[in-house]
Amino acid sequence: MTGKSVLITGGGSGIGEGIATVLVGLGAKVTIVGRTADRLTAVQERLNLDAPAGAGAHAHAADVTDEDQVVAAVAAATRFGGGLDGVVACAGGSETIGPLTQMDSEAWKRTVDLNVNGTMFTLKHSARELVRAGGGSFVAISSIAASNTHRWFGAYGVTKSAVDHMVALAADELGPSRVRVNGIRPGLIRTDLVTAVLDDPQLTEDYRASTPIPRIGEVQDIGHLAAFLLGEGSTWITGQVINVDGGQMLRRGPDFSSMLEPLFGADGLRGVVATDESPAASHG
């Protein structure tokens, strides 16, 4: 990755920060993008402290659901890196959890906006730079929830499935311009966002039971694959979505009933809604 210029959305924490750490360590110039400027600055300082000569990180605060801010972020990455060679669309998340029949509709819409529209805006504007440069690599971070049903996950798996199709569509369109587009589906990765899962012994054991390699994934597991897909060893690979999940896709998604049944009840988890609930209650 020596001398490569890479933009990473969602680079201020979790998997995005882990990918940035791997890439800077391999010699890349990385622009990390996120909504929280202070967090980004702290990550930037940490990365630059140990960066090899010629490598480093630049922080740029932006919200990927705002298209104008995405345009500015792509421009910032291009300036910092002296061009743009690769992109990792990692910004994402979920505001929904629970039965579909009790879903907060506004939270559903915000999750769709972040995961689908945010990825599309990032692809739309960064791919223009990759095409101008004569080629490059775009990596979208999906989820095992896109390939294996995760009951009560709300919009998350649905939107990540959309990201997977976006990868295939963009790979087909951009291949003639030597722009490769691939995706990564992480399984359970140790980040702050999954602390509640790791703190629940029953749920953690269920993950182990449904995963052939019985350990928790680390952000570096995702970072090393991202580096491969961005680098010179993968120039004839495009349109692929690769699970990095210890083999969990071979079995099943997790059983979150131990966490959610106390909140919604056993009947609620199978779709029962109280008859006296007003229509407005299901809207948020």
C-alpha atoms as one frame of an Amber mdcrd trajectory, in Angstrom:
protein
   0.000   0.000   0.000   3.043   2.295  -0.072   2.042   5.649  -1.534  -1.594
   4.662  -2.057  -4.258   7.263  -1.272  -7.346   5.802   0.414 -10.582   7.340
   1.703 -12.309   5.546   4.600 -15.771   6.603   5.714 -16.630   5.627   9.268
 -12.907   5.763   9.951 -13.120   7.242  13.434 -14.077   4.082  15.308 -14.624
   0.341  15.160 -13.963  -1.502  11.919 -13.195   1.692   9.998 -10.520   2.689
  12.494  -9.112  -0.833  12.380  -8.863  -0.727   8.585  -7.180   2.690   8.743
  -4.637   1.317  11.233  -3.738  -1.581   8.941  -3.471   0.614   5.828  -1.324
   3.315   7.402   0.937   0.598   8.782   1.350  -0.691   5.223   2.385   2.745
   3.957  -0.861   4.318   2.747  -2.043   7.902   3.003  -5.480   7.566   4.535
  -8.253  10.136   4.895 -10.639   9.125   7.670 -14.174  10.504   7.548 -16.827
  10.535  10.253 -19.352  12.785  11.947 -17.438  13.437  15.182 -14.478  15.758
  14.628 -12.883  15.239  18.053 -12.872  11.468  17.691 -11.411  11.692  14.192
  -8.657  14.009  15.371  -7.688  11.621  18.157  -7.468   8.716  15.691  -5.481
  10.842  13.248  -2.943  11.723  15.943  -2.589   8.093  16.994  -2.089   6.873
  13.435   0.442   9.557  12.575   2.456   8.851  15.696   3.578   5.443  14.395
   3.168   5.957  10.638   5.993   4.819   8.335   7.768   7.471   6.277   5.485
   8.808   3.559   2.353   7.376   5.164  -0.146   9.029   7.457  -3.709   9.968
   8.224  -5.859  13.032   7.650  -9.163  13.629   9.438 -12.148  15.168   7.673
 -15.512  15.503   9.436 -18.521  14.748   7.235 -21.931  13.077   7.331 -22.259
  10.573   4.470 -26.035  11.102   4.313 -25.341  14.662   3.126 -24.248  14.455
  -0.506 -22.517  17.838  -0.523 -20.440  16.802   2.481 -19.445  13.597   0.673
 -18.275  15.649  -2.309 -16.101  17.726   0.030 -14.714  14.608   1.724 -13.696
  13.058  -1.602 -11.991  16.321  -2.580 -10.136  16.415   0.759  -8.898  12.841
   0.327  -7.741  13.568  -3.213  -5.790  16.612  -2.061  -4.209  14.865   0.909
  -3.167  11.788  -1.041  -2.226  13.522  -4.280  -4.990  11.577  -6.015  -7.286
   8.748  -5.020  -6.486   5.047  -5.422  -8.985   3.359  -3.139 -12.081   3.813
  -1.011 -13.584   1.907   1.899 -17.243   2.701   2.559 -17.498   1.690   6.204
 -19.887   4.315   7.591 -23.040   2.529   8.689 -25.076   1.324  11.595 -28.617
   0.785  12.775 -31.195   2.584  14.848 -33.672  -0.300  14.738 -33.973  -3.512
  16.678 -37.014  -5.595  17.542 -39.983  -7.189  15.761 -41.005  -5.764  12.390
 -44.559  -5.357  13.631 -43.323  -2.932  16.318 -40.709  -1.164  14.246 -39.992
   2.528  14.715 -40.642   3.669  11.154 -38.602   6.862  11.405 -35.603   4.971
  12.790 -36.003   2.517   9.899 -35.825   5.399   7.420 -32.715   6.863   9.066
 -30.991   3.477   8.917 -31.825   3.143   5.227 -30.489   6.655   4.657 -27.203
   5.921   6.409 -26.452   2.470   5.029 -27.889   2.663   1.521 -27.834   6.329
   0.554 -24.599   7.025   2.417 -22.846   4.203   0.571 -24.317   5.293  -2.749
 -23.196   8.924  -2.314 -19.702   7.729  -1.400 -19.575   5.432  -4.422 -21.034
   7.999  -6.792 -18.484  10.696  -6.086 -15.363   8.685  -5.249 -15.767   6.474
  -8.317 -15.517   9.575 -10.487 -12.016  10.184  -9.107 -11.042   6.534  -9.510
 -12.158   6.595 -13.152 -10.201   9.812 -13.802  -7.121   8.175 -12.294  -7.375
   5.266 -14.713  -8.672   2.756 -12.186  -8.785   1.878  -8.519 -10.606  -0.143
  -5.904 -13.800   0.469  -3.929 -14.604  -1.726  -0.928 -18.014  -1.622   0.765
 -18.434  -2.970   4.288 -21.562  -5.107   4.438 -22.502  -7.619   7.157 -23.223
 -11.289   7.710 -26.737 -10.005   8.448 -27.055  -9.525   4.675 -26.402 -13.206
   3.930 -27.902 -14.911   7.015 -31.205 -13.941   8.596 -30.780 -12.099  11.897
 -34.245 -12.091  13.454 -35.320  -8.776  14.995 -32.423  -6.825  13.438 -34.830
  -4.463  11.715 -33.428  -2.476   8.809 -29.777  -3.463   9.242 -29.637  -6.729
   7.306 -32.083  -5.414   4.726 -29.940  -2.376   4.002 -26.715  -4.392   3.929
 -28.334  -6.664   1.326 -28.886  -3.524  -0.728 -25.194  -2.676  -0.330 -24.306
  -6.140  -1.660 -26.379  -5.564  -4.785 -24.856  -2.106  -5.182 -21.421  -3.765
  -5.206 -22.462  -6.090  -8.026 -24.080  -3.302 -10.046 -21.125  -0.933  -9.685
 -18.600  -3.670 -10.489 -20.440  -4.402 -13.724 -20.686  -0.738 -14.709 -17.188
   0.386 -13.726 -15.134  -2.597 -14.837 -14.430  -1.105 -18.291 -12.767   1.837
 -16.502 -10.564  -0.534 -14.439 -12.398   0.309 -11.232 -12.928  -2.773  -9.075
 -15.812  -2.913  -6.594 -16.003  -5.552  -3.874 -17.608  -5.997  -0.472 -16.756
  -7.512   2.890 -19.331  -9.110   5.187 -17.973  -9.078   8.755 -19.345 -11.459
  11.341 -19.209 -10.635  15.046 -16.261  -8.225  15.394 -14.998  -6.929  18.726
 -15.942  -3.210  18.757 -17.701  -0.857  21.153 -20.958  -1.402  19.240 -21.149
  -5.082  20.216 -20.313  -4.646  23.908 -23.882  -5.608  24.864 -23.535  -8.858
  22.914 -20.185  -9.730  24.484 -21.564  -8.956  27.950 -24.445 -11.446  27.497
 -23.076 -14.960  28.248 -26.034 -16.755  26.642 -25.818 -14.728  23.441 -22.045
 -15.032  23.244 -22.311 -18.801  23.621 -24.931 -18.886  20.848 -22.508 -17.081
  18.533 -19.847 -19.671  19.378 -22.260 -22.505  18.660 -23.098 -21.076  15.237
 -19.487 -20.325  14.221 -17.070 -23.070  13.088 -14.022 -21.084  14.250 -15.181
 -20.314  17.808 -13.622 -16.945  18.504 -14.654 -13.319  18.244 -13.445 -11.495
  15.154 -11.045  -8.583  15.457 -10.955  -5.384  13.412  -7.600  -6.462  11.981
  -9.327  -9.458  10.383 -11.324  -7.028   8.280  -8.391  -4.666   7.764  -6.162
  -7.309   6.200  -8.806  -8.336   3.649  -9.524  -4.681   2.848  -5.802  -4.133
   2.227  -5.742  -7.102  -0.160  -8.779  -5.874  -2.085  -7.285  -2.383  -2.324
  -3.830  -3.591  -3.345  -2.078  -4.942  -6.398  -2.727  -8.602  -5.605  -6.435
  -8.399  -6.440  -6.519  -6.558  -9.769  -8.666  -9.247 -11.426 -11.181  -9.539
  -8.603 -14.410  -7.549  -8.776 -18.060  -7.958  -7.918 -17.305 -10.212  -4.954
 -18.733 -10.013  -1.425 -16.561 -11.998   0.968 -17.642 -13.170   4.413 -15.075
 -12.697   7.194 -16.987 -14.399   9.984 -15.190 -17.543  11.129 -17.508 -19.568
   8.889 -20.749 -18.482  10.531 -22.412 -18.092   7.113 -22.291 -21.905   6.887
 -24.677 -22.258   9.809 -27.133 -19.596  10.978 -27.599 -16.127  12.337 -27.591
 -15.547  16.107 -30.546 -16.018  18.451 -31.181 -12.665  20.158 -34.249 -13.876
  22.080 -32.375 -13.867  25.407 -31.780 -10.136  25.008 -35.034  -9.092  23.365
 -37.710 -11.301  24.941 -37.573  -9.329  28.225 -38.290  -6.171  26.183 -40.981
  -7.403  23.797 -42.241 -10.651  25.317 -42.354 -14.059  23.647 -45.565 -13.164
  21.803 -44.116  -9.851  20.669 -41.148 -11.601  19.086 -43.535 -13.595  16.911
 -45.351 -10.482  15.738 -48.184 -10.050  18.224 -49.147  -6.416  18.840 -51.627
  -5.352  21.510 -55.015  -4.625  19.973 -55.355  -1.367  21.911 -52.110   0.020
  20.477 -52.784   3.084  18.354 -51.503   3.157  14.742 -49.273   6.114  15.610
 -47.385   4.028  18.182 -45.854   1.907  15.437 -44.571   5.016  13.642 -41.925
   5.976  16.178
